[in-house]
Amino acid sequence: MSGPKGYDAVLQARLRRERELAARRRTWLEVARQCEGLTRRAGRAGVRFDVTAELARAGYPASRLANPTDGDLDQVAQLASARRDVAARLDRVMDEVNASLAEAAIAKVQDTLGAAGDFVVTALSRTVTASTDAEGTSNCASERQLTLISAALGRCGPDREMLCAEFTDLLQRQPDQQTCLRFAAKVASAVRTEHERAARARLRDEFVSMIARIDGPEADTIAARIDAAPSVSALEALRPMVTARIEEVERIDECRFILGQAAEVWRSLGYDIGPEFEEIALDGDTTIVPHRTWVGHALQVRFDPDTGSLATNVVATKDSTPVRDREIENEHCSHADAFTTELAARGISMHLVRQTPAGELPMQHVDVGTITRRHRRTVHRSLPQ
């Protein structure tokens, strides 16, 4: 049985496990890097919040983050969840600190709040609500106003200082109700903007940790799409695309790995694999592989990237005879066992699913100068948009 052959290429469980662990390790290290980012964020904000201690209490000391076991990698989603929880606690601490700073900034005008304070508090009631404890600290109306307004200003992000100064100046001019309402609307807008920014940053971190499974130009392309999303809703709408592209890149990378290993084994058996072999095969096109001892014959290879099937058959590149054709087919058949055995040792099972006896089909004749490009598509296989 030495004519055309068809193989199904499958990664063995051991190799598939190794590759999956490698992908999860990249995700783990990205989440760990994001944890380091929380520490830097707390430092820049000047808040007393020990991210390392918080993570350790959640079961992720620094030593575990730096050197995860295979069991840890299987639970990388739990690490990501713990990081989100710590990040949420840091957000609350920063809100409290910023509210205190805002309160200190406007405390000097506390006695002049009066009706203006009532207008602002009423307008901001849907934006921020002080805690029950804060409201219960005093029966003084001005103090309750100060607490509520400071809580809102503390959530304005980078606009906090500017808005605090504007509020202080506003009260010194005895503003009317419309002026107060316009200021309250400006505060509410800043709070919404900061909330959107924070929510977008959280979602981006999640997507970046997903993308960490892959690398190369496609990872950069996905990241660029994420960064270009103008809003949280637009970013969330990209989730199906991100998931599909990651899966497709991993599938193609697996195919590329199989083809690379097959090429190495064929080279060891005397076949001359060209530098474009993998890319041509990944496009689903036909390529011709000469053998160093064959004159007038070569191996024709076709790979189906959708199914992982590999088809081979000997072809004539010059005039030949049926006897010589059969001799070359039989010689190629003698390589087949070594081919599949070596690939199995490398973690790839090549199941022979189709073969034809030598001489049963007419020998195909090809022009070796055109075959590698004849069927090559002008547009490469594209990933889902």
QUIWOLIN-V629300 format. One record per residue. N is the residue number from 0. RES is the residue in one small letter. PHI is phi in degrees with one decimal (NA if undefined). Layout:
N:RES:PHI
N:RES:PHI
This chain:
0:m:NA
1:s:-130.6
2:g:-86.6
3:p:-55.3
4:k:-132.3
5:g:-129.6
6:y:-124.3
7:d:-106.4
8:a:-96.5
9:v:-134.8
10:l:-71.3
11:q:-68.9
12:a:-56.1
13:r:-62.1
14:l:-69.2
15:r:-61.9
16:r:-63.9
17:e:-61.1
18:r:-68.7
19:e:-66.6
20:l:-62.9
21:a:-63.2
22:a:-66.6
23:r:-67.5
24:r:-63.9
25:r:-62.8
26:t:-65.6
27:w:-57.3
28:l:-65.5
29:e:-67.5
30:v:-64.6
31:a:-62.2
32:r:-63.4
33:q:-65.8
34:c:-63.5
35:e:-61.8
36:g:-63.3
37:l:-63.6
38:t:-62.2
39:r:-65.0
40:r:-64.3
41:a:-62.1
42:g:-65.1
43:r:-63.9
44:a:-78.6
45:g:71.0
46:v:-99.9
47:r:-88.8
48:f:-149.8
49:d:-93.0
50:v:-61.5
51:t:-59.8
52:a:-66.7
53:e:-62.6
54:l:-67.4
55:a:-63.4
56:r:-64.6
57:a:-83.1
58:g:100.9
59:y:-127.3
60:p:-65.5
61:a:-58.2
62:s:-63.9
63:r:-71.7
64:l:-62.4
65:a:-79.4
66:n:-135.2
67:p:-71.1
68:t:-82.9
69:d:-60.8
70:g:-63.9
71:d:-62.0
72:l:-62.2
73:d:-68.1
74:q:-117.7
75:v:-62.1
76:a:-63.3
77:q:-67.1
78:l:-63.1
79:a:-60.8
80:s:-65.5
81:a:-63.3
82:r:-63.1
83:r:-62.9
84:d:-63.8
85:v:-64.5
86:a:-62.2
87:a:-64.9
88:r:-66.6
89:l:-63.0
90:d:-58.5
91:r:-65.2
92:v:-62.4
93:m:-66.3
94:d:-60.8
95:e:-65.1
96:v:-64.3
97:n:-65.1
98:a:-64.2
99:s:-64.0
100:l:-65.1
101:a:-65.2
102:e:-62.5
103:a:-63.3
104:a:-70.5
105:i:-107.2
106:a:-61.4
107:k:-67.0
108:v:-108.6
109:q:-55.9
110:d:-70.2
111:t:-103.5
112:l:-59.7
113:g:46.8
114:a:-64.3
115:a:-60.5
116:g:-62.5
117:d:-62.3
118:f:-59.6
119:v:-66.3
120:v:-61.3
121:t:-61.8
122:a:-67.4
123:l:-92.0
124:s:-58.7
125:r:-86.6
126:t:-87.6
127:v:-149.5
128:t:-127.5
129:a:-66.9
130:s:-68.4
131:t:-60.6
132:d:-62.5
133:a:-65.9
134:e:-69.3
135:g:-90.2
136:t:-72.1
137:s:-157.2
138:n:-89.9
139:c:-73.3
140:a:-60.2
141:s:-65.9
142:e:-69.8
143:r:-65.3
144:q:-60.5
145:l:-60.4
146:t:-64.8
147:l:-67.3
148:i:-67.5
149:s:-63.7
150:a:-61.4
151:a:-68.0
152:l:-63.0
153:g:-67.8
154:r:-105.8
155:c:-92.5
156:g:63.3
157:p:-67.3
158:d:-87.4
159:r:-57.5
160:e:-62.6
161:m:-62.4
162:l:-71.6
163:c:-61.5
164:a:-64.2
165:e:-65.3
166:f:-66.4
167:t:-61.2
168:d:-65.6
169:l:-61.0
170:l:-67.0
171:q:-71.5
172:r:-104.3
173:q:48.0
174:p:-71.5
175:d:-86.7
176:q:-61.1
177:q:-63.4
178:t:-63.1
179:c:-64.0
180:l:-67.6
181:r:-64.5
182:f:-65.7
183:a:-60.9
184:a:-64.1
185:k:-66.3
186:v:-64.7
187:a:-59.8
188:s:-63.7
189:a:-65.0
190:v:-64.3
191:r:-64.6
192:t:-62.3
193:e:-67.2
194:h:-63.1
195:e:-63.2
196:r:-61.2
197:a:-65.6
198:a:-65.1
199:r:-66.1
200:a:-63.8
201:r:-63.6
202:l:-69.1
203:r:-62.1
204:d:-58.8
205:e:-62.2
206:f:-65.5
207:v:-62.6
208:s:-67.2
209:m:-68.9
210:i:-65.0
211:a:-59.0
212:r:-61.6
213:i:-119.7
214:d:-145.6
215:g:94.9
216:p:-58.2
217:e:-66.9
218:a:-62.3
219:d:-65.1
220:t:-65.0
221:i:-64.1
222:a:-60.2
223:a:-64.7
224:r:-63.3
225:i:-65.1
226:d:-66.6
227:a:-83.7
228:a:-64.5
229:p:-80.2
230:s:-153.8
231:v:-62.3
232:s:-64.7
233:a:-66.4
234:l:-68.0
235:e:-62.8
236:a:-66.5
237:l:-82.1
238:r:-54.8
239:p:-59.9
240:m:-64.7
241:v:-61.3
242:t:-61.7
243:a:-64.5
244:r:-68.9
245:i:-61.1
246:e:-61.7
247:e:-68.7
248:v:-62.1
249:e:-65.1
250:r:-65.3
251:i:-66.4
252:d:-63.0
253:e:-64.7
254:c:-62.0
255:r:-62.6
256:f:-62.8
257:i:-60.1
258:l:-64.7
259:g:-64.3
260:q:-67.2
261:a:-61.7
262:a:-62.5
263:e:-62.8
264:v:-67.3
265:w:-59.9
266:r:-59.7
267:s:-65.8
268:l:-95.8
269:g:100.1
270:y:-86.8
271:d:-98.4
272:i:-86.6
273:g:-76.4
274:p:-67.4
275:e:-95.7
276:f:-53.6
277:e:-63.7
278:e:-67.0
279:i:-62.9
280:a:-65.2
281:l:-65.1
282:d:-76.4
283:g:80.0
284:d:-97.3
285:t:-87.9
286:t:-133.5
287:i:-105.7
288:v:-120.1
289:p:-71.0
290:h:-119.4
291:r:-65.7
292:t:-105.0
293:w:-97.5
294:v:-120.9
295:g:91.4
296:h:-137.2
297:a:-156.6
298:l:-99.1
299:q:-97.5
300:v:-124.8
301:r:-132.5
302:f:-122.9
303:d:-99.0
304:p:-67.7
305:d:-80.8
306:t:-113.5
307:g:77.2
308:s:-91.5
309:l:-122.7
310:a:-117.8
311:t:-132.9
312:n:-157.9
313:v:-77.6
314:v:-128.3
315:a:-95.6
316:t:-105.6
317:k:-142.4
318:d:-58.8
319:s:-146.5
320:t:-119.4
321:p:-57.0
322:v:-65.0
323:r:-66.1
324:d:-59.0
325:r:-67.8
326:e:-59.7
327:i:-68.5
328:e:-62.3
329:n:-66.1
330:e:-64.2
331:h:-62.3
332:c:-61.2
333:s:-66.8
334:h:-85.8
335:a:-62.0
336:d:-63.2
337:a:-63.7
338:f:-60.7
339:t:-71.4
340:t:-66.1
341:e:-66.9
342:l:-65.3
343:a:-61.6
344:a:-64.5
345:r:-92.0
346:g:96.0
347:i:-120.8
348:s:-91.7
349:m:-103.6
350:h:-84.9
351:l:-75.7
352:v:-109.9
353:r:-156.4
354:q:-154.0
355:t:-124.8
356:p:-59.4
357:a:-57.5
358:g:83.6
359:e:-69.1
360:l:-110.4
361:p:-60.2
362:m:-66.3
363:q:-79.2
364:h:-107.5
365:v:-131.3
366:d:-92.8
367:v:-62.8
368:g:-77.7
369:t:-120.1
370:i:-64.3
371:t:-70.7
372:r:-114.1
373:r:-60.1
374:h:-103.8
375:r:-69.9
376:r:-70.7
377:t:-78.4
378:v:-116.9
379:h:-67.5
380:r:-56.4
381:s:-105.0
382:l:-82.3
383:p:-63.8
384:q:-86.8
